[in-house]
């Protein structure tokens, strides 16, 4: 433990604050929160996070205090370092549920035990913040265990709703269905989330995932979208159909459009037009899609019935336009070629070609290999969107070659899945799903 903390301090003192934080994130569960807090205070000060700096200094000065542990954990969650928050909030939870200690007395004065002071904080408040931190780390199985352990102390909203959500994200469909069926009617802000998990359960009942490696099945349950391809690399070595890194090419873009066409044919959908987004990559892909489908293309107008909106990567699109895609018109579909699974876009697509962490589009600068097999930086392709569309259409619709270990996924398999996907496209708002769910994949730190 001392070695990992020392390494983090050395990185910080050498000017590598990001490296120091990466080390703390990975080692947080093995380090006492009060010993980590002084370094977190320095990192927070450097980042301008005054609230976290103050909470860290307070914890370092008063270790073992439930209120200070909670305040520190809360500030860590607010600043996006959930992994560092988890051990502090676990310790705070332990303190608030500890039995009362015998009062210590000095003369006529009674000293309040720390455990009793902690209970004033409230078990439920600490528990829900711990669940939030665990969710932020996608540690849904642990979040579910904490919620189930304290179920007798929970309310329906949001507490047992969180049980349903984390059960789904852990692959525990029967438990999620049981708890969801017993929930009281939600009010106010919880109506939308309640309906969202209800729709997940409906999709799980209509088309149950095969197991915890069924990426397409779970992607459909959680997002309502259809995933058309699986990464052909490292399926059994931790990727399970997702990409960690991909240097995309025109052939893969064309293949993605052909797989989109397979889904549309299987579901009997014929778009009336293609909606073009403003960024160059999305416009190029949209123009190519319109030509392949034989429909007109025009700049996207929100609320257009029957339009197929085409995006290369929604995270690279105008956020204001993306927000307008959350609720869609009758027959409106959203297609995204490269969907980021570690930082999902603000809305979920109806159809995605692939799930990747880092994807370089064919027209972006990226890595290529010379005649000797040595990597080198490729120059960006500066052609117009119209010229890029022609390059996509001229490319052979070829899937990337892989290691031969990914399950076969021919067109008839995709057709069968799309045909069975009752209720597709999904109804209701298409909110961001901020978790990769039960199917785990390796990622870059």
C-alpha positions as CSV (number, residue, x, y, z in Angstrom):
1,X,0.0,0.0,0.0
2,X,2.8,2.4,1.0
3,X,4.5,1.7,-2.4
4,X,1.5,2.6,-4.4
5,X,0.9,5.8,-2.5
6,X,4.6,6.7,-2.7
7,X,4.5,6.1,-6.5
8,X,1.5,8.5,-6.7
9,X,3.3,11.1,-4.7
10,X,6.4,10.7,-6.9
11,X,4.3,11.2,-10.1
12,X,2.7,14.3,-8.6
13,X,6.0,15.8,-7.6
14,X,7.4,15.2,-11.0
15,X,4.6,17.2,-12.6
16,X,2.5,14.2,-13.7
17,X,-0.8,14.9,-11.9
18,X,-2.8,12.7,-14.3
19,X,-0.5,9.8,-13.7
20,X,-0.8,10.4,-9.9
21,X,-4.6,10.3,-10.1
22,X,-4.5,7.2,-12.3
23,X,-2.4,5.4,-9.7
24,X,-4.8,6.5,-6.9
25,X,-7.8,5.3,-8.9
26,X,-6.4,1.9,-9.4
27,X,-5.1,1.5,-5.9
28,X,-7.9,3.3,-4.0
29,X,-9.5,0.2,-2.5
30,X,-6.1,-0.8,-1.0
31,X,-5.3,2.5,0.6
32,X,-6.7,4.1,3.7
33,X,-8.8,7.2,2.7
34,X,-7.2,9.4,5.3
35,X,-3.7,8.6,4.0
36,X,-4.7,9.3,0.4
37,X,-6.5,12.6,1.3
38,X,-3.4,14.8,1.6
39,X,-2.4,13.9,-2.0
40,X,-6.0,14.4,-3.2
41,X,-6.0,17.8,-1.5
42,X,-2.9,18.8,-3.5
43,X,-4.3,17.5,-6.8
44,X,-7.6,19.2,-6.2
45,X,-5.9,22.5,-5.4
46,X,-4.0,22.3,-8.7
47,X,-7.2,21.6,-10.6
48,X,-9.1,24.5,-8.9
49,X,-11.5,22.1,-7.0
50,X,-11.8,24.1,-3.8
51,X,-14.6,21.9,-2.3
52,X,-12.6,18.7,-2.8
53,X,-9.4,20.3,-1.4
54,X,-11.2,21.4,1.7
55,X,-12.9,18.1,2.3
56,X,-9.6,16.2,1.8
57,X,-7.7,18.4,4.3
58,X,-10.6,17.9,6.8
59,X,-10.4,14.1,6.5
60,X,-6.6,14.1,6.8
61,X,-7.0,16.1,10.1
62,X,-9.8,13.9,11.4
63,X,-9.6,10.3,10.2
64,X,-12.3,8.0,11.3
65,X,-15.0,10.6,11.4
66,X,-18.1,9.6,9.4
67,X,-19.1,13.1,8.5
68,X,-15.7,13.9,7.1
69,X,-15.5,10.6,5.3
70,X,-18.9,11.3,3.7
71,X,-18.0,14.9,2.8
72,X,-14.8,13.7,1.2
73,X,-16.5,10.9,-0.7
74,X,-19.3,13.2,-1.9
75,X,-16.7,15.7,-3.2
76,X,-14.8,13.0,-5.0
77,X,-18.0,11.8,-6.7
78,X,-18.9,15.4,-7.7
79,X,-15.4,15.8,-9.3
80,X,-15.6,12.5,-11.2
81,X,-13.2,10.3,-9.2
82,X,-15.7,7.7,-8.0
83,X,-13.0,5.1,-7.4
84,X,-11.3,7.2,-4.8
85,X,-14.7,7.9,-3.2
86,X,-15.7,4.3,-2.7
87,X,-13.4,3.3,0.2
88,X,-14.2,6.5,2.1
89,X,-18.0,6.0,1.7
90,X,-17.7,2.3,2.6
91,X,-16.0,3.3,5.9
92,X,-18.6,6.0,6.5
93,X,-21.3,3.5,6.0
94,X,-19.6,1.1,8.4
95,X,-19.4,3.8,11.1
96,X,-23.1,5.0,10.7
97,X,-24.3,1.4,11.2
98,X,-21.9,0.5,14.1
99,X,-23.6,-0.2,17.5
100,X,-23.4,2.6,20.0
101,X,-20.2,2.7,22.0
102,X,-20.2,3.2,25.7
103,X,-19.9,6.9,26.5
104,X,-16.4,7.9,27.6
105,X,-16.4,10.3,30.6
106,X,-13.9,12.7,31.9
107,X,-15.1,14.1,35.2
108,X,-18.6,15.5,34.7
109,X,-18.2,15.7,30.9
110,X,-19.4,13.1,28.5
111,X,-17.5,12.7,25.3
112,X,-19.7,11.7,22.3
113,X,-18.5,8.5,20.6
114,X,-17.6,8.7,16.9
115,X,-20.1,6.0,16.0
116,X,-22.9,8.0,17.6
117,X,-21.8,11.1,15.8
118,X,-21.8,9.2,12.5
119,X,-25.3,7.9,13.0
120,X,-26.6,11.5,12.9
121,X,-25.4,11.6,9.3
122,X,-28.0,9.0,8.3
123,X,-27.3,5.5,6.9
124,X,-29.5,5.9,3.8
125,X,-27.8,9.1,2.8
126,X,-24.4,7.5,2.9
127,X,-25.6,4.3,1.3
128,X,-27.0,6.1,-1.7
129,X,-23.8,8.1,-2.2
130,X,-21.8,4.9,-2.1
131,X,-24.1,3.4,-4.7
132,X,-23.6,6.4,-6.9
133,X,-19.8,6.0,-6.6
134,X,-20.0,2.3,-7.4
135,X,-22.2,3.0,-10.4
136,X,-19.7,5.6,-11.6
137,X,-17.1,2.8,-11.6
138,X,-19.5,0.4,-13.2
139,X,-19.3,-1.9,-10.2
140,X,-22.9,-2.7,-10.4
141,X,-22.6,-6.1,-8.6
142,X,-21.2,-4.4,-5.6
143,X,-23.8,-1.7,-5.7
144,X,-26.5,-4.3,-5.8
145,X,-25.1,-6.2,-2.9
146,X,-25.0,-3.1,-0.7
147,X,-28.6,-2.2,-1.6
148,X,-29.8,-5.8,-0.9
149,X,-28.0,-5.9,2.4
150,X,-29.9,-2.8,3.6
151,X,-33.2,-3.3,1.8
152,X,-35.2,-3.1,5.0
153,X,-34.0,0.6,5.4
154,X,-34.8,1.6,1.8
155,X,-37.6,3.6,0.2
156,X,-39.0,2.6,-3.2
157,X,-37.7,5.8,-4.9
158,X,-35.0,6.1,-5.7
159,X,-33.6,3.4,-3.5
160,X,-35.3,0.2,-4.8
161,X,-35.3,1.7,-8.3
162,X,-31.5,1.7,-8.0
163,X,-31.8,-2.0,-7.0
164,X,-33.7,-2.7,-10.3
165,X,-31.2,-0.6,-12.3
166,X,-28.1,-2.3,-10.8
167,X,-29.7,-5.7,-11.1
168,X,-30.1,-5.1,-14.8
169,X,-26.6,-3.8,-15.2
170,X,-25.4,-7.0,-13.4
171,X,-27.4,-9.3,-15.6
172,X,-29.8,-10.2,-12.8
173,X,-33.0,-10.0,-14.9
174,X,-35.3,-12.1,-12.6
175,X,-34.3,-10.1,-9.5
176,X,-34.8,-6.8,-11.4
177,X,-38.3,-7.9,-12.6
178,X,-39.3,-9.0,-9.0
179,X,-38.2,-5.7,-7.4
180,X,-39.7,-3.6,-10.2
181,X,-43.0,-5.4,-9.9
182,X,-43.3,-4.4,-6.2
183,X,-42.4,-0.7,-6.6
184,X,-45.0,1.9,-5.8
185,X,-45.9,4.4,-8.5
186,X,-43.1,7.0,-9.0
187,X,-43.5,10.7,-8.7
188,X,-41.9,13.7,-10.3
189,X,-38.3,13.2,-11.5
190,X,-38.5,9.4,-11.1
191,X,-41.3,8.9,-13.6
192,X,-38.9,8.9,-16.5
193,X,-36.2,6.6,-15.0
194,X,-39.0,4.2,-13.9
195,X,-40.3,4.0,-17.4
196,X,-36.8,3.5,-18.8
197,X,-36.1,0.4,-16.7
198,X,-39.6,-0.8,-17.4
199,X,-38.8,-0.7,-21.1
200,X,-35.5,-2.5,-20.5
201,X,-37.4,-5.3,-18.7
202,X,-39.9,-5.5,-21.6
203,X,-37.1,-5.9,-24.1
204,X,-35.4,-8.5,-21.9
205,X,-38.6,-10.5,-21.8
206,X,-39.2,-10.3,-25.5
207,X,-35.6,-11.1,-26.6
208,X,-33.6,-12.4,-23.6
209,X,-29.8,-12.2,-23.9
210,X,-28.1,-15.6,-24.2
211,X,-25.5,-15.0,-21.5
212,X,-23.2,-12.3,-20.2
213,X,-21.2,-12.3,-23.4
214,X,-24.1,-11.6,-25.7
215,X,-23.1,-8.1,-26.6
216,X,-25.8,-7.6,-29.2
217,X,-28.5,-8.9,-26.9
218,X,-27.6,-6.8,-23.9
219,X,-27.0,-3.7,-26.1
220,X,-30.6,-4.1,-27.2
221,X,-32.0,-4.6,-23.7
222,X,-30.2,-1.6,-22.2
223,X,-30.4,0.9,-25.1
224,X,-33.2,-0.3,-27.4
225,X,-30.7,-0.1,-30.3
226,X,-29.4,-2.7,-32.7
227,X,-25.7,-3.4,-32.9
228,X,-24.8,-4.6,-36.4
229,X,-21.2,-5.8,-36.0
230,X,-18.8,-7.3,-33.5
231,X,-15.1,-6.6,-33.2
232,X,-13.2,-9.6,-34.7
233,X,-10.3,-9.1,-32.3
234,X,-9.8,-10.5,-28.8
235,X,-13.3,-11.8,-28.1
236,X,-12.0,-14.3,-25.6
237,X,-9.2,-12.1,-24.4
238,X,-11.5,-9.4,-22.8
239,X,-13.0,-7.5,-25.6
240,X,-16.2,-9.5,-26.1
241,X,-17.2,-7.8,-29.4
242,X,-16.1,-4.3,-28.5
243,X,-13.2,-2.3,-29.9
244,X,-10.6,-0.7,-27.7
245,X,-8.9,1.0,-30.7
246,X,-9.8,1.1,-34.3
247,X,-8.2,2.8,-37.3
248,X,-11.3,2.8,-39.4
249,X,-11.4,2.6,-43.3
250,X,-13.7,3.2,-46.1
251,X,-14.4,-0.5,-46.6
252,X,-15.7,-0.7,-43.0
253,X,-17.9,2.4,-43.4
254,X,-19.4,0.8,-46.5
255,X,-19.9,-2.5,-44.7
256,X,-21.6,-0.7,-41.9
257,X,-24.1,0.9,-44.4
258,X,-24.8,-2.6,-45.9
259,X,-25.5,-4.0,-42.4
260,X,-27.8,-1.0,-41.8
261,X,-29.6,-1.9,-45.0
262,X,-29.9,-5.5,-43.7
263,X,-31.6,-4.3,-40.6
264,X,-34.0,-2.0,-42.5
265,X,-35.0,-4.9,-44.8
266,X,-35.5,-7.3,-41.9
267,X,-37.7,-4.9,-40.0
268,X,-39.6,-3.6,-43.1
269,X,-38.4,-0.1,-42.7
270,X,-38.0,2.2,-45.7
271,X,-36.8,5.7,-44.8
272,X,-38.4,8.6,-46.7
273,X,-35.2,10.6,-46.7
274,X,-31.7,10.9,-45.0
275,X,-31.1,13.8,-42.6
276,X,-27.6,15.2,-43.0
277,X,-25.7,16.4,-39.9
278,X,-23.3,19.3,-40.3
279,X,-20.0,17.7,-39.4
280,X,-18.0,16.5,-42.4
281,X,-17.8,12.8,-41.5
282,X,-21.5,12.5,-40.7
283,X,-22.4,14.4,-43.9
284,X,-20.2,12.1,-46.0
285,X,-21.7,9.0,-44.5
286,X,-25.2,10.4,-44.8
287,X,-24.8,11.2,-48.5
288,X,-23.5,7.6,-49.1
289,X,-26.4,6.2,-47.2
290,X,-28.9,8.1,-49.3
291,X,-27.4,6.9,-52.5
292,X,-27.4,3.3,-51.4
293,X,-31.0,3.5,-50.1
294,X,-32.2,5.5,-53.1
295,X,-33.8,8.3,-51.1
296,X,-33.2,12.0,-51.1
297,X,-30.8,13.7,-48.6
298,X,-31.2,17.1,-47.0
299,X,-29.9,18.9,-43.9
300,X,-31.5,17.5,-40.8
301,X,-34.6,19.2,-39.6
302,X,-35.8,18.0,-36.1
303,X,-39.2,16.4,-36.0
304,X,-39.2,15.2,-39.7
305,X,-41.3,12.0,-40.0
306,X,-39.7,9.0,-41.7
307,X,-36.2,10.5,-41.8
308,X,-33.0,8.5,-41.3
309,X,-30.5,10.6,-39.4
310,X,-26.9,9.5,-40.1
311,X,-24.0,10.2,-37.8
312,X,-20.4,9.0,-37.9
313,X,-19.8,9.7,-34.2
314,X,-22.5,11.5,-32.2
315,X,-19.8,12.7,-29.7
316,X,-18.3,14.8,-32.6
317,X,-21.7,16.3,-33.5
318,X,-23.2,19.6,-32.4
319,X,-24.5,18.9,-28.9
320,X,-27.6,21.1,-29.4
321,X,-28.6,19.1,-32.5
322,X,-27.9,15.8,-30.6
323,X,-30.1,16.9,-27.8
324,X,-33.0,17.3,-30.3
325,X,-32.6,13.6,-31.2
326,X,-33.6,12.4,-27.7
327,X,-37.3,12.4,-28.7
328,X,-38.0,11.4,-32.3
329,X,-40.8,12.0,-34.8
330,X,-42.9,9.1,-36.2
331,X,-40.7,6.8,-38.1
332,X,-37.6,8.8,-37.4
333,X,-34.4,6.7,-37.0
334,X,-30.9,7.5,-35.8
335,X,-27.9,5.6,-37.2
336,X,-24.4,6.0,-35.7
337,X,-21.4,4.3,-37.2
338,X,-18.9,4.4,-34.4
339,X,-20.6,4.5,-30.9
340,X,-18.3,5.2,-28.0
341,X,-18.9,2.6,-25.2
342,X,-16.7,4.2,-22.6
343,X,-18.2,7.7,-23.1
344,X,-21.6,7.1,-24.6
345,X,-23.2,9.9,-26.5
346,X,-26.0,12.0,-25.0
347,X,-28.6,10.0,-26.9
348,X,-28.7,6.3,-28.0
349,X,-28.9,5.4,-31.7
350,X,-31.4,3.0,-33.1
351,X,-28.7,1.3,-35.1
352,X,-24.9,1.3,-34.4
353,X,-22.3,-0.3,-36.6
354,X,-19.7,-0.8,-33.8
355,X,-18.9,-0.1,-30.2
356,X,-15.4,1.4,-29.7
357,X,-13.4,3.3,-27.2
358,X,-11.0,5.1,-29.6
359,X,-12.0,5.2,-33.2
360,X,-10.1,7.2,-35.9
361,X,-12.2,7.9,-38.9
362,X,-10.7,7.2,-42.3
363,X,-10.3,10.9,-43.0
364,X,-8.6,11.7,-39.7
365,X,-4.9,11.6,-39.0
366,X,-4.0,8.2,-37.5
367,X,-1.6,5.3,-37.6
368,X,-0.6,3.5,-40.7
369,X,2.2,1.0,-41.4
370,X,5.0,1.4,-43.9
371,X,6.4,-1.3,-46.2
372,X,8.6,-2.5,-43.3
373,X,5.6,-2.8,-41.0
374,X,6.7,0.2,-38.9
375,X,3.9,2.5,-37.6
376,X,3.8,6.1,-38.8
377,X,1.4,9.0,-38.6
378,X,-0.9,9.2,-41.6
379,X,-1.9,12.6,-43.1
380,X,-5.5,13.6,-42.8
381,X,-7.8,13.2,-45.8
382,X,-8.9,16.8,-46.6
383,X,-11.4,16.0,-49.3
384,X,-14.9,17.4,-49.1
385,X,-17.9,15.4,-47.6
386,X,-19.1,14.8,-51.2
387,X,-15.8,13.3,-52.3
388,X,-15.6,11.2,-49.1
389,X,-19.1,9.9,-49.8
390,X,-17.9,8.8,-53.3
391,X,-14.9,7.0,-51.7
392,X,-17.3,5.2,-49.3
393,X,-19.5,4.1,-52.2
394,X,-16.5,2.9,-54.3
395,X,-15.2,0.8,-51.4
396,X,-15.8,-2.9,-51.1
397,X,-18.3,-3.7,-48.2
398,X,-15.7,-5.6,-46.3
399,X,-15.6,-6.3,-42.6
400,X,-12.2,-6.0,-40.9
401,X,-10.2,-9.2,-40.7
402,X,-9.7,-10.6,-37.2
403,X,-8.2,-13.4,-35.2
404,X,-10.9,-16.0,-36.1
405,X,-12.1,-16.3,-32.5
406,X,-15.2,-14.0,-32.6
407,X,-18.4,-15.9,-33.1
408,X,-19.6,-16.0,-36.8
409,X,-21.9,-13.2,-37.5
410,X,-23.2,-13.5,-41.1
411,X,-26.2,-11.4,-42.4
412,X,-28.7,-14.1,-41.6
413,X,-27.8,-14.0,-37.9
414,X,-28.3,-10.2,-37.9
415,X,-31.5,-10.6,-39.9
416,X,-32.9,-13.1,-37.4
417,X,-32.1,-10.9,-34.4
418,X,-33.5,-7.8,-36.0
419,X,-36.7,-9.7,-36.9
420,X,-37.2,-10.9,-33.3
421,X,-36.5,-7.4,-31.8
422,X,-40.1,-6.7,-31.0
423,X,-40.9,-3.1,-30.4
424,X,-37.9,-1.8,-32.3
425,X,-37.3,1.1,-32.7
426,X,-37.7,1.8,-29.0
427,X,-40.4,4.1,-27.8
428,X,-39.9,7.1,-25.5
429,X,-36.9,9.3,-24.9
430,X,-33.6,7.8,-25.9
431,X,-31.5,8.8,-22.9
432,X,-27.8,8.1,-22.5
433,X,-27.0,4.8,-20.8
434,X,-23.8,5.5,-18.9
435,X,-22.8,1.9,-18.4
436,X,-21.5,-1.0,-20.5
437,X,-23.8,-3.3,-18.6
438,X,-23.2,-7.0,-17.8
439,X,-20.9,-7.6,-20.8
440,X,-17.5,-6.5,-19.7
441,X,-14.7,-5.4,-22.1
442,X,-11.1,-4.3,-21.5
443,X,-10.4,-0.6,-21.9
444,X,-7.6,1.8,-21.9
445,X,-7.2,3.5,-18.6
